[in-house]
Amino acid sequence: QTQGVYVRFGSTNRIADAEMLKALQLYADKTSFDEIPCVRAKVNTLDWDFIVDSFKSIGKRITEAKAENLGVLSIRAGDRCPSFGGVILFGLHRLRVFPDAIIRCVRFKGINKAAVLDHKEISSYPVLAIDEAIQFVEKNTITGVKFGRIRRTDVTQYPVAAIREAIINAVMHTDYAATGACMQIAIFDDRIEISNPGGLPIGMTMERALGGSSRVRNRVIAKVFRELQMSEQWGSGLQRIIDSCMQVGLARPIFEDLNTEFKVTLFAAKIRKGVVNKADATFIAYVKTKEKISTKQAAVFWGIAPRNARERLKKLVEVGILKKVGTSAKDPLSGYVLAHR
């Protein structure tokens, strides 16, 4: 007999480990992890020079009272102390408390993780780390040049707006209570994968997230980012990522809730108009990241019945985009791969 506590997420059940149970308790208390007081820290353990300069750069003044309103400072036994969010954002010794509050960036050669071309571990304050991460992506992705009548314009392989939004979302929604995992940016020849520890927040489904609903995992970080004009309306981030990519003709990004991780995949491939529709173009870009894909996996991806997926796959085979592999028609290990990699 199966033991343990299970939590219902959409149409699936997930076993609740110790970290999940803590998250459920916070959810019941209507508290986010980054609002919890960091009792071991004092007000002066925050980098107030950096805090003041960050707000001054956008014409705002910050005081301890304002920091308390934002949740950067918390009240404990009548005294002010930093919240976990305050330490993550501005702690002078933040990595002693949260050693995984970093961004690990890697540029791989080709379309798998066999060889590394470049890497960087970013441990700056999140306000600075976001720009450093964007710079790493720009350095390691193709930039073209478009010449106008008067001046040239650099053309990036991926929309900067999509990259920035995906990274900001990852920082805001990372589960900082989890240990042994950090936010990661993996760049391949054909895609970028931006992932963060922690799946969708409790009570949120992928359908609702893509529909514009929002449940903020870290309220302090989200409030500070909004106050610093780094993020806009909550709940609109995923749609902005999609719109930015589609506007320049790229395949639709994929968002995956992997229980303990949330991953955004941006594809470099442009949609070939007149050959396949946008949904199939995104599926083709997804197949590029896999060795092989089954009919069942395709059905789940498209959200349709297996028999309908089989017909759709057959059409992609007929136009020469996919090919079927396997020893026989009834081979349980049969599947589909790209006809030309």
KOLTORDREN-884336 format. One record per residue: z, y negated, x negated of N, C-alpha, C, O in turn. Coordinates in pm, whole numbers, plus 50000, padded with zeros to 5 digits. Atoms other than C-alpha are relative to their C-alpha. Last residue first. Layout:
// KOLTORDREN-884336
ZYXZYXZYXZYX;...
This chain:
// KOLTORDREN-884336
498825007350049461974828048129499604990249892500454983149837;500265006450130458894838748321501234992149961501564982150025;501214994050056459134863348612499684994649862499155001749778;501125009550007462704853048678498805006749935498945014049837;499905008850116464904882948757498844990050007497894991950083;501105009350024465554903049071500294991249879501424987049856;499725014349973467654933549138498784991849970497664996949960;501205008250001467894971349110500384985550034501454982750089;499855010450102471234987049022498764991049992498634982949901;498895009049963471455007349343500204988549901500854978649933;499075001350113467955021649268501124990250037500834978650065;498644997549953466405028549609501044999349889502195003149908;499735008949887463005012649533501445001450049502014992050103;500654995849876462985029549195500384990450111501234981750093;500744987650024463895024548829499255004950122498265012150111;499274988249957464864988248877499155012449980497935011349967;499774990450107463484953048836500855011350053501685009450142;498964990449970461914929949093500115010049888499095014649835;500514986350003460004899648974501175009550023502305006849983;499064989250031460584863449057499265013149982498115014550023;498825006650056458384832349045501065010249959501695009049854;499894998650144455004849349084501194993249935501204991249814;500565012050063454134837049433500214999949849499884990149782;501445001149971454574872349574499364987749934498204988149895;500694990350086457964876949405498494998250016497744998549918;499915005550136459264844949564499365009349899498855004849796;500955011250009457974857749901500014993849860498964989949809;501354994350004459794890949853498954989049985497994990649910;500214995750139463024872349774498595005649984497945003349881;500125012350079462804854650110499735003349854498914996949789;501315005849971462154887150291499744987649916498634985349869;501004990950057465124903950121498594994550022497744995249933;500065003050143467314873850202498935008549932498235003849843;500725012650012466484878150570499854995949853498834990449812;501414997149967467464915050553499164987249991498004987749949;500724993450108470664905650364498535002650032497685001149944;499874985549997471764881150638499195006349888498165000849848;500824993449898471964844350546500235015149994500905020149904;499254999749876474344821150360499235006150115499335001650229;500715007149895471804812950090500784999350132500484991050218;500375013350050474104822449801499354991650110499704980050129;498785008050004475664851349994499684985749958500204976150014;499615002449861472224865350077501244991250008501324982150091;500915010249947471104861349716500384996450143500344984750181;499605012750061474174880349596499144988550052499634977650078;498735003949941473424908449843500474986549945500934978050021;500295005149867469794910149735501274995050067501264984650134;500274989949897470924913949376499674993350133499864981250150;499305003049876470664889249087499585010050107498405013650117;500674993749886469854896348723500804996650126502014994550119;500914989950053470724882148382499165006050111497975008850094;499584986149988472184851348546498995009349934497815006049924;498694998550065472014814048466500505014450002501555017349946;500155001950145468284812348537501315002149925501315005449806;500384987150057468974827248881499864998949848500105008549775;498794991850009470794794748970499705013549934500495018349853;499215005550110467744773448889501275008249979501725010049866;500714996450123465694796449112500774994949878500915002049778;499744985850025468274792849391499355004549870499955012049793;498624999250050468094754849364500375014449968501065017149870;500035005650135464314756649396501395000449938501545003349819;500464989650091464694780049694499974995149856500225002749763;498974989550004466834754749879499605011049903500445015949827;498885004450084464464726349786501085010749987501665012449880;499215010849942461364743849921501214997149912501455004049812;498834995049928458994763649704500734988250061500544976750020;499884985750035455514758449560501155006450078500975016750142;501104992249945454384725249710500085014849971499315022650025;500395002949862456604704249489498825008650043497895011049966;501474999849997457904720249173499554998650144499625008050222;500584992249891461544709349172498484999149993497914988349984;500465008249888462704696648835499355009050103498795019550070;501324997249944464714718748601499694990950118500544988350202;500985008850062467654702948419498635001450064497824992250058;501184993550057470214718448651499014989849945498794979250003;501155009049986473724705748720498835006349926498985011149814;501134997250086476454731848773498854990550034498384990150147;501205007149957479844721448910498905003149900499095001649780;501105002450094482724745748868498844992950068498424996550178;501075006049921486174748249028498894996149901499164989949798;500895009350070488634772448872498984994450098498535001350190;499195007550095491584794148977499184989649924499674983549829;498574997049982489894806749296500874991749906501534982449951;499764987150062486284803949177501495003649996501975009549900;498554998849997485214775749410500345014149952500155023750026;499404986849983481594770049309501524999249995502094993949899;498565001650007479504738549351500635013550031500335019550135;499224989449936475774740849276501484997449977501894993849867;498874994250075473584710849204500705010850080500615011350203;498695003349942470304706349396501125006449919501055018349888;499534990249903467254709449171501404996250047502164989749974;499364988150056466214677448996500435009450112500635005250226;500804988049991463664653449147500615012549940499925022649925;500894999450117465194620549034499235013249994498615016349893;500805012350008466674612849376499055000049882497994993749887;501174998549914467834649149414499074987949991497854989350004;500924990150057470154646249115498725001050082497635001450026;500495004950129471844613949220498985009549939497995005249881;501005010649980472074625249584499414995149868498204992849859;501224994149943473844657849496498904989550010497774991849967;500574991650106476384640849268498675005850048497675005549976;500645009250097476944613849530499375007749885498315003849834;501285004349942477544641149791499294990349907498064990449899;500954989050009480194657149571498644995950054497614999649998;500464997050135481994624049519498955010849991497955009149921;501445002550009482204612349881499405004049866498195002949845;500774991149916485604627249967498514998349990497765006650042;499694985850015487704598849837499145008250094498915004350209;499344993949884485964565049846500235014949978499325022149936;500195007049874485164551149503500735007450112501835012650091;500484991149894486224560949155499954992250129500624982050145;500704988950063486684542348827499465009850103498545017450074;501405000349957487604509148988499155010749931497975008749905;500775004150118490874507348791498505000150027497694998349936;499525013450036492804508149121499224994549881498974982449873;500545009449900490694537649234500394985749965499584976549976;501455000750020491404556548911499364990250100498454982750065;500255008150120495104548048940498514998449975498054987549941;499675014049972495284560649298499694991049881499114980349897;501035005349910493444593149214500264985250031499334977250031;501225001950079495684600048914498904993850086498184985050041;499755010950096498784594349124498734997149921498334985549908;500045013149934497494615049418500194988549902499554978149917;499115008550081496624646049217499944985750052499034978250018;499004991550065495164673649439501034991549925502234994549929;499805003450141493384649849677501095008849941502195009849995;498574997250015492274665650002500294998549851499955007249771;499325000950129488924651650104501465003950011502145000350108;498554999749985486374657450377500655000049862500055004349764;499385013050021482814646350300501504999650021502124989250000;500195008449883480814675250442500674986549990500564978250080;501395004750003480514691350100499704990950119498764983050115;500165008750117484314693450086498604994249993498434982349967;499385012949971484524706550442499834990449884499614978549905;500765006549894482034734450375500554986150031499794976550046;501195005750060483694742850044499184992450104498634981850077;501074990250017487024747650218498794993149940498704980849942;501365005050009490224727050186499025011649983499315021149910;500425005949874493694736750309498584994850001498104990350105;499584992249883495094742549963499604992650127499824980650141;498605001549958493134723049703500295008250126499405011150205;499835010649901489764737449591501484999250041502165009450046;501085000049902490044758749280500174988550096500864978850065;499625002549862492324749548994498785000250091497864992250074;499024990449947491444746048628500414996150141500634984450170;498615004050016488354724048579500925010750055500575017550152;499004992249926484684731248527501404994749972501674989049867;498775007950014481574711648431501065006850086500935007450209;498924994949915478534733848372501274992149970501744991849857;498675004350044475394716948240501015005650099500835004350220;498985004049904471954732748275501254994749930501424996249809;500515001749863468654743948122501034995050100500704993250218;501355005949996469144741147746499584996550141498874986650162;501024990250038472884746847780498644993150004498534981550045;501395004649990475824722647793499075010849946499265015749835;500884991050076479344734947868498554995750024498074995550138;501395004149977481914708947975499145008649909499225007649787;501054996650096485454722448008498644994650043498324994250162;501305004149948488744711748170498955002649892499215000549774;500265014450002491684731148033498634997250062497855006350087;501395003149964493304765148068499834984950002500764977550035;500954991750072496434781047920498564997550033497695004949987;499894999850147498864766948174498945009049940498505018750003;500474987550061498404756648536500104999149848499964988249792;498864990950001500564727648661499635013449937500495020849890;499265002050125497814703748558501265008449994501915009149889;498654995349971495554717248832500804999549870500765008849789;499464989550087492484696048765501425003750043502224995150080;499664987949925491304676349069500455011749912500635022849961;499125002749886491274640848932500505012750067501605012950124;498735005350050489894651048590500984997950115502165001150103;499304989250069487204672948749501364995449948502345002749958;499474990649901486214645948996500815011149935501875014949984;498865006749935485884620748712500635009250104501855010350111;498895000150096483694645248517501244993550062502344998650047;499514986350017481424652848813501205000549907502145008049930;499294996249879481094615748902500605014049986501735016450028;498755007549992480194606148546500845004550121502055006750109;499124995350107477584633448511501374993450012502405000050007;499584986549964476024625348849500985005549898501995011749933;499105001049883475914587748780500545013850039501715015150075;498675003450050474464594148433501014999450115502175003150098;499555013349955471504611548598501434997349950502325005549971;499194998949879470514641448381500424985950043500644977449957;500384987349940467734642748121500735002350132500175008150226;499134988750031468264605848047499535012550073498915011850178;499934991549882465444580348046500815012449966500415020249880;499654986150027465804552147793500135007750132500715002850228;498814995649930463954520547892500265014649968499355022949978;499874985749978461434502047677501315003150071502294995750059;499004992550079460714465147707499985014850036499445019050139;499285008050099458094440147815500905008449912500925006549790;500845010650055455384457048017500684992749885500034988649788;500475009549900457394488648066499134989449934498744990949818;500415013250047457784518347835499504991650117498614995750192;500995005349907459804548647949499684985749960500574977349952;500205014450006461604567947677498904996150098497825002150100;501385004550015463054602647699499944984949997500964978150007;500215013449947466604614447636498564995949973498124995649858;501245006950034467264651447594499944986250067500244984850185;501064997349902470854662847618498814991249968498954980749905;500474986250006473454666147343499025003950110498785015750133;500404996550137474204629747268499325013649995498435015849912;501215007650030474224620847638499475003349860498265004049839;501114994649921476704648847710498704992849966497674999349946;500324986950057478984638347424498815006250074497915011750012;500725002350126478814602047539499605013249934498515014349878;501365004049962479814612647891499154997849875497985001749872;500684987949953482814631147747498564996850040497645004650011;500294991850118483894600647548499245012650039498345016949967;501155005950070483554579247861499635007949876498455009249844;501174998749913485824602748057498764994449932497715000849931;500624986850020488284605847769498745001750083497795008350041;500935000650113489054568647770499215013049987498045012849948;500835012049978490674566848115498954998849891497824994649918;501124997249909491884602748062499074988250025497864990150038;499585002749863493974592047760498815002350092497684998950056;499645013949971492404607647453500584998850140500525008250220;498585000349963492484645247380500484985850030501684983550041;499625013849970488764652647362501434999850053501735005850157;498824999049916487864685147190500544986050020500984979549924;499035010750014484314683947057501155002550095500945006550210;498814998849916481554709147002500954988449972500914982349865;499115011550017478014711446869501235002150089501145008950192;500675010450079475324737846821500934988249971500854982149864;499525013649973477234768746935499294990149907499224992249785;499955008650119475544802846950500374985750041499914980650143;500074992550125475834832447189500194991249878500814995549781;498965004850090477044812447490500015007149864501045007649798;498754992349994473904815747702500954994849893500674984949825;499464999749863470864794547798501245008950012501695011650123;500634991449900469644783547455500704999450134501254989050172;501424998450027471934769647185499425009550104499945020450125;500464986950041475294759247323498504999849972497774991550026;501464999249980476704723947334499545013449942499635015749821;500794991350088480464725347383498524999050035498144999250152;501455001649984482994700447525499265008949900499605009049782;500694992550106486704708147572498504999750029498045004750132;501344996249956488454681147778499315006849882499115000749777;501075004150090492204678147731498665003650065498625010350168;500615011749937495334680247945498964993949908499064982349867;501344996549951496054715447817499294988350069498214990150124;500924997050111498984704947596498585003350045497645002549966;501184993849939500754688747895498945002849892497954995549882;499614995449866504304679747787498875007750066499105017850133;498814991750019503664677047414500445005950134500945017250140;500394986150028500134665747494501195008949967501065021249968;500404992549881501404634147665499705014749974499995023250058;499984986350053503214620447361499625009750111500255020250128;500215001250146502484583647425499955013849935499235015949837;498884996150085502124591947796499684999149851498645004049807;499655010350098499464571547978501125004049904501624995449831;500905011450016497494593248220500314991449877499414987449804;501364995050023499184627248194499064988449968498204989549880;500044994050134502614610748155498595004949967498115002649856;499885010850098502084588248457499915005149858499274999049773;501285006950006500854617748660500004988649900499024986549829;500894991550078503964637748570498624993449987497994994149882;500374988049925505934608048698499175008849909498755004449802;501414997149973507474583748452499855012350090500665021550085;500504991450106511134574048493498535002950031498115001750146;501434997550010512864547048692499705009449883500295008349775;500675005750117516574550448757498515003250004498095013450057;499875014650004518474555249083499304993249884499234981049880;498585003550009518974592649037500184985049982501064980649907;499194988050014515234596648976501454995949978501774989549878;498565002750000512774570149088500755013349998500525022150081;499304993749888509134574748990501484996549990501964992449884;498564999150019506714555548770500635005850127500135003750237;499914997750146502954561448766501475001249959501825009149872;499464986750028503204565249144500085003249853500515014149816;501124991050028500884536049220500485014349975499685023649977;500804998949878503734517049385498845009649983498465016650077;499234991449909505944524549083499235002050132499225013050187;500144986350050503294510748848500755009750090500325021150109;501344995849960503214479149063499775014549957499195022450032;499974998449856506994475549026498655004850052498595013450140;499324987449971506754482248654500055002550150499945013950195;498565001250026504164454548630500635013650028499975022650079;499174988449968500364454948608501454997349961501734992049853;498735000350073498094424848625500845011850046500945014750165;498804997049923494454427948727501234999949910501155002249789;499425011949940491274411948595501235002450084501514994650175;500655002049870489304443848533500664988550076500524987450198;501454999450017490034445148159499244998350131498064994850130;500505013450033493604433148232498484999949988497844989850019;500065007849877494294466248408499474985949974498784980150058;500914993549906493374487048105499864992050129498764990350180;501385003150039495014462247863499005006150099497984999950129;500255014349974498354464248047498554996549970497904989650048;499995001849855498294502448052499644985650035498794983150121;501264994849949497284504147685499904998050151498844994550203;501075008650053500124481347578498655004550055497834996350096;500135011849916502464500247812498954990249949498334983250029;500685009750086501884533647640499714987350082498634985750137;501375002949960504434553947837499434989249909500174980849857;500834989550059507524567747660498554998850048497695006650005;500645004450124509184534147731499225011149929498685008949821;501055009849971509824543848095499254996149873498044994349876;499505013349965511774574347981498824990750024497684993749987;500655011750059510764610947976500644987250049501244986850157;499735000250144512774643048029499444987549933499724984949816;498625004350029512974636848402500314999349852501244992449811;499864993150129509214638048454501354995849943501444985949869;499425007450113509354628348822500085008649874500465020349881;498674995250038506994648349048500534991949882499804989649786;499005009449949504064627749180501415003949959502334995949975;499895011550091501564646348955500954989250052501184979349982;499314996850125502244678949137500214987649915501274986049854;500954995050100501314664849478500745001949868501754995349843;499915006350132503934662649751498915005649910498605017549917;500915011649995503714669950125500084991949871500094979549873;499175012050018506774692950092499184987250007499724976249993;499055000549888504764721950239500874987449994501244981950097;500805003149881501944714549994500924998850123500754989850206;500315014350008504444713449708499234995650125499464984850180;498755007149976505764747549816499794984949998500324977750082;499724999249857502234761349844501294992650036501374986350141;500915009449934501454749049493500244999850150500184989350213;499495013550028504544766749360499154989550070499674979850125;498805001849919503424798649536500644986349977501144980250071;500425002649862499954795149384501214997650090501174988850176;500515013749996501434792049035499564996250140499764984950184;498885009350012503554823349085499534985550010500174977350075;499174997650119500594843749213501084989349994501234981450088;499295011850048499274842549571500875003949880501865011249894;498614996950030496704869549638500654987749938500064981049854;499715000250143493564855249790501475003149980502334998250053;498575000050028492124863250132500215000349849499535007749778;499474990550097488554853550219501514998849988502104988450020;500184986549948486714837550513500585010649907500385022649930;501284997949934487914802050453499945013850059500725017350147;500865011150038490884805350221498645002450063497895011150019;501335000249940493704827250366499254987549956499734976349977;500285012849937496674832250136498575000150049497675004749979;501405004049999498074866150044499844986950075500564984250172;500305010049898501634874749941498544996049989498054993549879;500205013950036502334906349747499684991250119499514996050231;498805008349999502014944049775499624985649970498564982949914;500125012150079499044965649869501244991350016501704989050128;500005011949916500005000050000500004987549912500744986649814;
